[in-house]
Amino acid sequence: MSISEALVDVDREAFPYKMKDLCERTGLERQVIHFYIQQGLLPEGRKTGRNMAYYGDQHVERLKLIRKLQHERFLPLKAIKALLEERDDAFSPQQQRMLSDVKSHLSRAARTPEGRAVVEATIATVALDEALALHGLERIDFDELSDVGMIAVIDSPSGARISRDDLWMLELFGQLRSAGFTRALGFTAADFTMIDEAVTTLFRKETVLLARRLAHLPPQEIAAMVERSLPILSAALLRAHETKVRNFFAAM
């Protein structure tokens, strides 16, 4: 097929942008966008030749989301890719739009005690060395968490920093260290992945259930239900884990 014939097959209303347009609309360099495509974070465009492709609004939105997750949530690319793949596999475009509408209502309703939007609080950072020293951890502990994509380092002129949202991870792992789960006994920060895997499985089932059963409700009503259910489900998870441990040893 010639390039001119291939051009006919591209819906230019659905895919109106060339690479330079994508760069202008997202503020990203061509090399960065190609890297995201190579890493599987961004779908390829509709090719019309070896060096020519067209892109749609979905590419623009995906790129903006990647950058937002990087710079507002400080997620490593490995974690971003896993989130995007999970979302794309689990939900139809209609369900994704519904969940996006729910998110907009959550972001307006969820406030910190000081009245600031949650997203404003999440961009605060702390010095990595100070956080590690505070919780009795070594740099290798952080590096292991980073290697498995659970936490990200933020480079700044003042040195390495992390998001305040990730402090709980270091705090709790430091408490496990103090409880005797030391590196000398073979326990590493990478062991935390079993918690992440368990919660990821639970969360996947929760969101699929929500998308299937609540799609007919107004987004603001779904958002309110989600906020009311969060502390209940978190308490249920804690109690269920404690019960499993007690029952296990009771049966020994």
N, C-alpha and C positions, 0 to 999 in steps of 0.2 A: 504494500500500500504506500503510495506517495504521501509526502507531508501535506500536500494540498487536500488529498482525499481524507487524511486523518483529521484535519481541521474541521471538516463537516461533521464528524462524529462527536465533537465537543460541544456541549450545551453552554454557550457563552453567557447565558443569563445565570446559570447555576455556577459557572466557573469563569468569572470575568477578569481575574487578576493574573498578570504575569509576575515573575519573581520580583521585579523591581517594585511593582505595586504592593506586593506582600511586605517588602522591606519598609516602604514608606508608611504603610498602615500600622505596622507593629513596632517600628523603630529598631528592628533587628538587622544585623548584617546578613548578607547572602550566605556566608560560610556557617553562621550559627544555625540558620534555618536548614541548610543541607545536613548539618550535624544532627539536628533533631530528627530529620527523616531517616538518616542512617541508623540512629539509635532506636527507631521504632516509636518515637514519641509523637511524631506527626505523620499522617498518611501522605503518600506521594500524590502529586498533582496529576491531572489528566494530560498525559504526554501526547505531543503532536510531532515529536521528533526526538532525536537523541539528546539535544540540549535545549528543548523547549517544552514547557508544561504550563497548564493553566490551573488556577486555584480558586476556591470559593470562600464564602463567608465562614464556613466551618473551619477552614484552615486558619483564618484570622483569629477566630474565637479560641481555637485550640492553642495557638501561639501565645495569646494574651493570658490564657489560663496557666500555661506552663510557667511563664514569667511571674505571674502572681504567686503561684505556689513556691517558686524559688525565692522571691524577694519579700513576700509578706508572711509566708508560712515557713520559709527557710527549709524546705524539703529537698533532700538530695535527688538527683535525676533518677536514680534507681527506684526510689519510693514513688516519684511522680509517674514513672512509666507503669508501675504496678497498679497505681490508683486508676490511671486512664484505661488500662487494659481491662481491669475489673469492671469499670463503668460501662465501657463499650460492649463488653460481652454480656453483661447482665441486663441491660435496659435497652428498650427500643427508643428511637428518637423522640416519640411522644412522651414516654416515661421520663426521659432525660429532661425534656422541657418542663414537665410537671415538677420534678425534683428541683429544678432551677428556680421555679416560681416559689416553691416552699422555702428554699434557701434565702430568697430575698426578704421574706417575711421573718425568718429567724434572725437575720442580721439586723433588722430594725428593732425587733422585740428584745433580743438578748443584750442586756447592758451590764456593765460592771457596777459595783456599789457606788462608785463615784459618778455614775451617769455617762461614762464614756462608752462609745461603741466598742464591742469586743475586738474588732479588727484593729483598732487603735492601740489596744493593750498588747496585742500579740506581736507588734513590731519592736517592742522593747528587747534589748539584748544585754547580756552580762559577759564579763571577761571569762574566757574558758579556764584559764589557770586558777582564777579565784573560785570558780564554781567547783572545780576538781578538788582544790585544797579544802574547801568548806565541807565537802562530803567524803573526804578521806580516800579519794580515788587517784589513780595514776593516769597519765596521758594514754597509755596503752588501752585502758578501759574505754576511753572515749573513742579511740581509733577503731576498736572492735565494733562498737555500736555504729560508727560511721561506715565501716566496711560493709555491713549488712543492710545499710540504707535506713536505719532507724533514727539517725540524728545527723545534723549537718553543721559544719563549721562555717562561720561567717568571717571572711577576711576584712579587716578594717585597718586604717592607719595606726590605730593604737594596739593592734595585735588581734589574735584569734578570739572570736566571741561566739556565743550561742544564743538562741532565742530563749526568752524567759519561759515560753511554753514547754521547752524541753527540760527544764530544771527538775521536774518531778522524776524523770527517768534517772538522772544522776543521784538525786536524793534517795530514792528507793533502792537503787543498786548499792549505794554507800551503806544503807542500813543492812542490806543482806551481807555485805562484807563484814560489818560490825557484829552480825549475828553468827559469824564463823564460816561463811561460805567464801573462802579465800582462794586466791590463785594457786597457792601451794597445794590445795586439795583438788585442783583441776577446774574450778569454777571461773568462767570468763564472762565478760559482758555480753558476748554473743549468745550466751544461754538465754538472755532476755527475749530472743526471737520466738521462743515457744509461747510466750505470753502474747506477742504480737500476732503470731499465727492463729492462736485460739480466738483472739478478739476479732481478727480479720474475718475468720469463718463465721463467727456470730454476727458481725456487722453486715456481711454479705447477705445472710439469710434475713436479717431484719429489714434491710432496704428493699429487697425483692418483695417481701411480704407487704411492706408499706406501699410500694408502687402498684402492686396488684389489687390490694383491697381498699385503698383510700383514694384512688385516682379520681373518683367521681365527686370528691369533696372539694370545697374551695381551698386554695393553697394556705390562706391564713388560718383556717381551721386545722389543717394538717400540721402546720407549724406549731400551733398551740398544743396539740396532742403530743407532738414529739418532745416539746419542752417539759410537759407535765410527766411524761413517761421516763425521761432520762434518769432522774434520781431513783425511781422505782426499779428500773432494770439494773442499774448499777448496784443497788443494794441486793437485788436477787442474785446477781453474779457473785458477789462477795459471799453471801450466805451459802450458795450452792457449792462453792469451792471449799469453804470451811466444813460443810456437811460431808463432802466426798472424803476429805482427809480423815475426819473423825470416824466415819463408817469403815474406812479402809483399815485403820488400826484397831477398831473394835472387833473386826472379823479375824484378826491375827491370832 
